[in-house]
Amino acid sequence: MGTYVWFPAFYAFIVCGYLAFFSGVLFPQAEAGCRERESPHCCTGRNNECFEYTKRKTVCYCDSYCQKTGDCCEDYRHVCQISAVACVVGPWGPWSSCTSPCGVGSTERSRLVTVPPRNGGTPCLDLKQRRGCFGNNDICSSAKEVAKILPDSFKRNFKDPWRRPHMLMKNEKLSYCVYMRVKQASAACSLNLWSAQLVRERLVCSECQSEAMATTDGCGGDGLQSTRTFWTAASVPGCHGSWVRESSSRNCSCPAYSVLFV
């Protein structure tokens, strides 16, 4: 009697197992993954919002960072990597001119992206390169000249009544003014009243008179446009610094409390 009851129950268990197996094969349960994502951008970069749930209710990801953490969805490779497009860049452009016309500077070059990466494709490599350079333009020799300056109280009065007629000098060269922006001044400059005005970021007018012009039509160390050059105060020991030439004008005279090129 007990045997008669056991066999139907056993056969019922076998039949149910086969039905469950074939129903799984013929009607597989949908596996959530990257294919169901509305946004295809989830294949690139690192984005914790690019996740789905598997049929086991565990979380899987569809961003490229999942390859490092090992938690990609099962269809990540099929959806993202098979359709991936690697970055393509163009050739390098020419190197730019050295940022410093005289001395140590830098130069750079760049290239453009012709095909941007998509669907987790290989990202773009460096689009800009930079390297050091040493500027040595023709003007560099002038940049090395150190200007010697004095206060405008040393300005000569060419209408000096004591000058004799036979002492008249040859044709005077026209003066010109150079406006310099002070970038650095030593501590010794503060020890004298006129040199104390040479403080950082102050715009100073320096006049080049005929006497200071030797064999050229300019004063030594009168600076270069937008380039740092150096100066020293001729009457104040230890007073020196640097400045940058901003502008200049011909046939002019600097206002009071300015400086002169020596």
PyMOL commands that set and color helices and strands:
alter all, ss='L'
color gray80, all
select helices_A, chain A and resi 2-26+34-36+40-43+66-69+76-81+140-143+152-154+165-167+187-191+195-197+210-212
alter helices_A, ss='H'
color red, helices_A
select strands_A, chain A and resi 51-53+59-61+88-89+102-110+113-115+128-136+146-151+176-185+203-208+228-233+240-250+259-261
alter strands_A, ss='S'
color yellow, strands_A
deselect
rebuild
show_as cartoon
